[in-house]
Amino acid sequence: MTTTSPIIEAADHAARHWSYASPRRIRRGDDEHRTMFARMLLDTFNPYKPAVIDWPKLEPEARQRLITLPIWTSQYRPKAAPVCVSSAMHAPSKTSCCVKHSS
């Protein structure tokens, strides 16, 4: 078992123990709700870093099967997600993200 760095532990703790203090009940979709949502994204952001994961050792054949899965071809698709979040926050009447991804 490997030990994790204090930075990773702090990010994990922030994501699992986040809270937002408000003097009133927050209504879904109002300005304070959007502010709270944006604050949560900023406060709990923990980038996926495969290099720090203690991956199991695989036999060469098992590794080859894993790396040939088609999921690895979608490496550029997640980059559109921030556009969707940003668009939704600035135009709350839109109900879905209209970004199309090319294969």
C-alpha positions as CSV (number, residue, x, y, z in Angstrom):
1,M,0.0,0.0,0.0
2,T,1.4,3.4,-0.9
3,T,0.9,6.5,1.1
4,T,-0.8,9.5,-0.4
5,S,0.5,13.0,-0.4
6,P,-1.0,15.7,1.9
7,I,-2.2,17.6,-1.2
8,I,-4.2,14.5,-2.4
9,E,-5.5,13.9,1.1
10,A,-6.7,17.5,1.4
11,A,-8.4,17.4,-2.0
12,D,-10.2,14.2,-1.0
13,H,-11.3,15.6,2.3
14,A,-12.6,18.8,0.7
15,A,-14.6,16.8,-1.8
16,R,-16.2,14.6,0.9
17,H,-16.9,17.3,3.5
18,W,-18.0,20.3,1.4
19,S,-20.8,22.5,2.8
20,Y,-22.4,25.8,2.0
21,A,-23.8,28.1,4.6
22,S,-26.9,30.0,3.7
23,P,-29.2,32.1,6.0
24,R,-32.2,31.0,4.0
25,R,-33.6,28.0,2.0
26,I,-32.0,27.9,-1.4
27,R,-34.4,27.7,-4.3
28,R,-33.2,25.5,-7.2
29,G,-32.2,27.6,-10.2
30,D,-32.0,31.0,-8.5
31,D,-28.8,33.1,-8.4
32,E,-27.7,31.8,-5.0
33,H,-28.2,28.2,-6.2
34,R,-25.9,28.9,-9.2
35,T,-23.4,30.6,-7.0
36,M,-23.4,27.6,-4.6
37,F,-23.0,25.1,-7.5
38,A,-20.1,27.0,-8.9
39,R,-18.4,27.3,-5.5
40,M,-18.8,23.6,-5.0
41,L,-17.1,22.9,-8.3
42,L,-14.2,25.2,-7.5
43,D,-13.8,24.0,-3.9
44,T,-14.0,20.3,-4.6
45,F,-12.1,20.1,-7.9
46,N,-9.7,17.2,-7.8
47,P,-8.3,16.4,-11.3
48,Y,-8.0,12.8,-12.3
49,K,-4.4,11.9,-12.2
50,P,-3.8,8.3,-13.2
51,A,-0.1,8.6,-12.4
52,V,-0.8,8.8,-8.7
53,I,-3.0,5.7,-8.6
54,D,-1.5,2.5,-7.3
55,W,-2.5,0.4,-10.3
56,P,-2.4,-3.4,-10.1
57,K,0.3,-5.1,-12.2
58,L,-1.2,-6.9,-15.2
59,E,0.0,-9.7,-17.3
60,P,1.0,-8.5,-20.8
61,E,-2.0,-10.2,-22.4
62,A,-4.5,-8.6,-19.9
63,R,-2.9,-5.2,-20.3
64,Q,-3.2,-5.5,-24.1
65,R,-6.9,-6.3,-23.8
66,L,-7.4,-3.3,-21.5
67,I,-5.6,-0.8,-23.7
68,T,-7.3,-1.9,-26.8
69,L,-10.8,-1.1,-25.5
70,P,-12.6,1.5,-27.5
71,I,-13.0,3.8,-24.5
72,W,-9.5,5.2,-25.0
73,T,-10.5,6.7,-28.3
74,S,-12.8,9.2,-26.5
75,Q,-9.9,11.0,-24.8
76,Y,-10.9,14.4,-26.2
77,R,-14.7,14.3,-25.5
78,P,-14.6,15.3,-21.8
79,K,-13.2,18.7,-22.7
80,A,-16.6,19.9,-23.8
81,A,-18.1,19.3,-20.3
82,P,-17.0,22.8,-18.9
83,V,-18.7,24.4,-21.9
84,C,-22.0,22.7,-21.0
85,V,-21.8,23.7,-17.3
86,S,-20.9,27.3,-18.2
87,S,-23.7,27.5,-20.8
88,A,-26.2,26.1,-18.3
89,M,-25.2,28.6,-15.7
90,H,-25.5,31.6,-18.0
91,A,-28.6,30.4,-19.8
92,P,-30.6,28.4,-17.2
93,S,-33.6,28.1,-19.5
94,K,-31.7,25.6,-21.6
95,T,-32.2,22.0,-20.4
96,S,-29.4,20.2,-22.2
97,C,-26.0,20.6,-23.6
98,C,-26.0,20.8,-27.4
99,V,-22.3,20.2,-28.0
100,K,-21.8,17.5,-30.6
101,H,-18.7,15.3,-30.5
102,S,-17.1,14.0,-33.6
103,S,-15.8,10.4,-33.6
